Amino acid sequence: LNAFSKDTGRPPFSTSIYIFPSSKQPMTIDAVEKLTQHIGQTVSSEVGLPLRHLGVAVSSGGLILQPAPDSPLYGQGNKMLGSFEATYIENVTGQMNIIEGAPLDANGSSKGTVDVWMYNSAAQSMGIHVGEKLEIGPNLSGPKIPIRVAGIWQAKDPKSTYWWNDPD
């Protein structure tokens, strides 16, 4: 078990549980957080070991990132900037080092255009800057959600036990 923990950087009895909602039965972030607490307590009581850490990450699955029509990136002939996942990570604020842009506001909400914080290496590789207006969607021709890069961040300590894998 020690060798496993050393190789993976995870505790010896760590586990991941995946839930796949559907478009007919989507889940809110609040519902995911409540369900996660219930699952953590159930696994802990069934295994007979205390729960040391419970991490919650909600991912969009694969999305297409495109420049907004009024973006300078669009004018350069870029119809697609890449594919990526939008991810919510519970209690991530203390683990983030905001390189530029606005600090993450855990109680904030977006109106119309969704504010996002892009990981530094992704922003660098795509040439994305704070304030950039982009669009995300499941494919190139379907409906789009407008987003604005409110900040660029990286992990304060990528080796921290908070991260289930290396964020870099």
Secondary structure, DSSP 8 states (H G I E B T S, - for coil): -HHHHHHHSS-TT---------SSS---HHHHHHHHHHHHHHHHHHHT--------EEE--SEEEEE-TTSHHHHTT-S--EEE--EEETT-GGGEEEEEE----TT---SSSEEEEEEHHHHHHHT--TT-EEEEESSSSS--EEEEEEEEEEES-TTSTT-SS---
